[in-house]
Amino acid sequence: MVSVIIPARDAAPTLERTLSALGAQTLAESFEVIVVDDGSGDETAEIAARHAPLVTLLRNGHGGGPGKARNQAVEAARSRVLAFTDADCFPVPEWLAEGLRALEGADIVQGRVARDPSVLRTPFDRSLEVEDDGGFYQTANLFVRRELFEAVGGFRDWALESAQRRRWSVDHRRGRATRTPIGEDTLFAWTARRRGARSAFAPAALVHHAVFPGKVRDAMADRWHWTRDMPGLVQLVPELRDGVLYRRWFFADWSAQFDLAVGGLLLAALARNRLPLLASTPYARRIWREGASFEGGGAPRPVRWRRRAGFILGAPLVDATTLAGFVAGSREWRTLVL
């Protein structure tokens, strides 16, 4: 009925839970799971092999990127429906049934992604949340008709990187030597939509995404990684500017708030007038409000307040890195995103 595609690289800490969640699906019809071990150096392949015959394991000698791994899995898939998720995602039991139901009236379906509710949020953790059809079509939760996939030609991992730029910083959160490219899923989906593909969002087709704790430097490294290529993605997919970006030029409302605050600070310094500092009010309110979310969890009060203080002090550094990445990427790609 459906082929579930999972690229996996050094995914031993989460893959067992992912495959167990797939084994608990309520879908009445049969389905298969294809895991592509994309050059892992841990027990990823062994974990996947233990879930045979539900899981078919394919292996790459070296990491070619998640898009290439997905393309390889599709070649081996037997179904006319492809369901993509990741090795750090945990589908709810109704995931496949709800995704297939949504696909009845569409060619490509974005499912909902929420952070793992069993993990307490930390100030600079990393996870993924998709609450609507936001336009990026994350493959953490994506359903596609096979004929559409073949018509588009699959995923292009390195569409945003020239050969000399395929150098990534270490991903300390996941214990990986390099990070993975971005944008291959967005480019795939918009190429499909340009061909007339019907798109839908399925809120009931839910997967939970793992939460990876980290420090300020980890969050800064994450932002620097993807912000430099975001202008390039907008250049390749100009539809993002009208339907996804905030007021066409800003990545989101929160990045616009930080940029406004920076502009106010610079203007106040140049004019030697405090009035422009009022421009930082929306950003300051957001940081204060978001910092309050770290006071929960039943921890002693001093610990909660230290978390909040750490976020309030560290968030501007992360957002400054974000702005710097956007500026560098905008200059390189000659496409402005802030």
SULGI-V749371 format. One record per run of one state. SS is the DSSP state (hx for helix, st for strand, lp for the rest). FROM is the first residue (numbers start at 0). TO is the last residue. Records with the same first field share a line. If there is no record, write none. Layout:
SS = FROM-TO + FROM-TO
//
This chain:
lp = 0-0 + 8-10 + 23-29 + 38-42 + 49-53 + 60-64 + 76-79 + 86-87 + 91-93 + 103-106 + 115-124 + 126-128 + 130-139 + 152-161 + 165-169 + 171-174 + 176-182 + 194-197 + 209-210 + 212-214 + 236-237 + 243-244 + 246-248 + 250-251 + 271-273 + 295-299 + 333-337
st = 1-7 + 30-37 + 54-59 + 80-85 + 88-90 + 107-114 + 125-125 + 129-129 + 140-144 + 170-170 + 175-175 + 198-208 + 211-211 + 245-245 + 249-249
hx = 11-22 + 43-48 + 65-75 + 94-102 + 145-151 + 162-164 + 183-193 + 215-235 + 238-242 + 252-270 + 274-294 + 300-332
//
